Amino acid sequence: MLAAESPFEGERENALAAAKRMAERKGLTLDEAAAMRSQAAKEKPKQEAKGPSTEAEREFSTRFATATHLMDQEIRREKARREAALKAAQERGLDAEERRAEERRSRQRSTNRSNSKARMNPYRHAAVLLAETSLPFREVASITGLDIYQIVGMKLKMRNVA
C-alpha cells in the first residue's frame, strides 16, 4: 500500500523492496502475498469490545479502577498541600531574599537595555531600512543622521541592474 500511495519515489522503492523480502520469506510472490492480505482483511470479523468475562477478571477490573481513582485523588491532594505550603511560606517571607535578588536582576536588565548608548553603524542601519522598509528618504536620513544625498546614493547603488 505504501509503495502505491507514496508521493516520494525513494519511499515507494523502499516499500516495494521490503514487501518483496517479506513475501520471499514466506515463499510467496508479491501478488500472492497482496491477495492473501486483502482476503484476510475481508474474512477477519471486527471484534467487539468485551468486558471482563470471569468473576476474577471483573474483580481485578474493579480493584484496578478503584486504585487508579485513589491515586488520582492522592495526586490532587498532594498538589493542593504543596500549593498551600508554598503560599504560607511566601506569606511568612521565607523567599523574600530570592524575590529581592530577582527584582534587582530584572531592574539591572532593563536599565542595561535602556541606558545603552551603543548605536548601529549609520550606513548599515540606512541600508537595512532601505532594503526592508518603504520609508521615505527624508525619514531614513533623520533616523540615521546621514545626509539625504547619501541615502539616495545608497538606494541607487542597491538596485539590481539587469
C-alpha positions in Angstrom: 0.0 0.0 0.0 2.8 2.4 0.9 4.5 1.7 -2.4 1.3 2.5 -4.3 0.3 5.6 -2.3 3.5 7.4 -1.5 4.3 10.6 -3.5 8.0 10.1 -3.0 9.9 7.8 -5.4 12.5 6.7 -2.9 9.9 5.8 -0.3 8.0 3.8 -3.0 11.1 1.9 -4.0 12.0 1.0 -0.4 8.4 -0.1 0.5 8.3 -2.3 -2.6 11.7 -3.9 -1.8 10.6 -4.5 1.8 7.4 -6.1 0.6 9.3 -8.4 -1.8 11.6 -9.5 1.0 8.7 -10.3 3.3 6.9 -12.3 0.5 10.1 -14.2 -0.3 10.5 -15.2 3.4 7.0 -16.8 3.2 7.8 -18.4 -0.1 5.2 -16.3 -2.0 5.2 -14.0 -4.9 4.4 -10.3 -4.3 0.9 -10.8 -6.0 0.1 -13.8 -3.9 1.0 -12.0 -0.7 -1.1 -9.0 -1.6 -4.0 -11.3 -2.5 -3.7 -13.1 0.9 -3.7 -9.8 2.7 -6.8 -8.4 1.0 -8.6 -11.8 1.5 -7.6 -11.9 5.2 -8.9 -8.4 5.7 -12.3 -9.3 4.2 -12.6 -12.5 6.3 -11.5 -11.1 9.6 -14.6 -10.1 11.6 -14.4 -7.0 13.7 -14.0 -7.8 17.3 -16.4 -6.1 19.7 -15.1 -4.6 22.8 -15.7 -7.2 25.5 -16.0 -6.6 29.2 -14.4 -8.9 31.7 -15.9 -12.4 31.3 -14.9 -14.2 34.5 -15.5 -13.3 38.1 -11.7 -12.9 38.7 -11.4 -10.5 35.7 -14.3 -8.4 37.0 -12.8 -8.3 40.5 -9.4 -7.3 39.0 -11.0 -4.6 36.9 -12.9 -3.2 39.8 -9.9 -3.1 42.1 -7.7 -1.6 39.3 -10.3 1.2 38.7 -10.5 1.9 42.4 -6.8 2.1 42.8 -6.4 4.4 39.8 -9.1 6.7 41.2 -7.5 6.8 44.6 -4.1 7.5 43.0 -5.6 10.4 41.1 -7.2 11.7 44.3 -4.0 11.4 46.2 -2.1 13.3 43.5 -4.6 16.2 43.6 -4.5 16.3 47.4 -0.7 16.3 47.3 -0.6 19.2 44.8 -3.1 21.2 46.9 -1.0 20.6 50.0 2.2 21.7 48.2 0.5 24.9 46.9 -0.8 25.7 50.4 2.6 25.2 52.0 4.3 27.4 49.3 1.7 30.2 49.8 2.2 30.0 53.6 6.0 30.2 53.2 5.7 33.2 50.9 3.4 34.9 53.4 5.9 34.3 56.2 8.6 35.9 53.9 10.8 32.9 53.6 11.6 33.6 49.9 11.9 37.4 50.4 15.6 37.4 49.7 15.1 35.4 46.5 12.4 37.9 45.4 14.7 40.9 46.0 17.5 39.3 44.1 15.2 38.6 41.1 13.9 42.2 41.2 17.5 43.5 41.2 18.3 41.3 38.3 15.3 42.4 36.3 15.9 46.1 37.0 19.5 45.7 36.0 18.5 44.0 32.7 16.0 46.8 31.9 18.5 49.6 32.8 21.2 47.9 30.7 18.9 47.9 27.7 17.5 51.5 28.1 20.8 53.1 29.0 22.8 51.6 26.2 24.5 54.2 24.1 25.6 51.7 21.5 24.2 52.5 18.1 24.2 50.7 14.8 26.6 51.9 12.2 24.5 54.6 10.4 25.4 53.4 6.9 24.5 49.8 7.8 21.3 51.0 9.5 20.4 53.0 6.4 21.0 50.0 4.2 18.7 47.8 6.3 16.0 50.5 6.4 16.2 51.0 2.7 16.1 47.2 2.0 13.4 46.2 4.5 11.0 49.2 4.7 9.4 51.6 2.4 10.2 54.7 4.5 10.8 58.0 2.6 14.4 59.1 2.1 13.9 62.0 4.5 12.7 59.7 7.2 15.7 57.3 6.8 18.0 60.3 6.8 16.5 61.7 10.0 16.7 58.2 11.7 20.3 57.5 10.8 21.7 61.0 10.9 23.1 60.8 7.3 22.6 63.3 4.6 19.7 62.7 2.2 22.1 62.7 -0.8 24.0 59.8 0.9 20.7 57.9 1.4 19.7 58.4 -2.2 23.1 57.3 -3.4 22.9 54.1 -1.3 19.5 53.3 -2.7 20.7 53.7 -6.3 23.7 51.5 -5.6 21.5 48.8 -4.1 19.5 48.5 -7.3 19.8 45.3 -9.4 21.0 46.3 -12.8 20.0 43.8 -15.4 
